[in-house]
Amino acid sequence: MTIEIEVTPEQRQRIELLAQQLGFETSVDYVRSLIESDAKAHGQDLVLNDDDDPIEGFREGWRDAMTGNTYPVSTLWDM
C-alpha cells in the first residue's frame, strides 16, 4: 500500500534535509519513524520497517538516547 502526502517542493526539500540531519537515509525512513514513535506515544505497537537492519537499530537507539527517551539501568530487570 502506498500513502501519498501532498507537500510543496520547498516543504519536501526541508523534510529531506531534516531527515538527513537526524541521521535517516531517506525522508521515507524519517516519516516511518515518526509514525512509529507517535503510535508508541499512544500506547500502540506499530512496526513499519520489518527488516532488522543493525545500523538502523543503532540509529534508533542513538536518537532515543539523544532525546532522553531512556530508562534508568536499575529498571531494566523490572520490565
Order of alpha helices (4+ residues) and beta strands (2+ residues): alpha-alpha-alpha
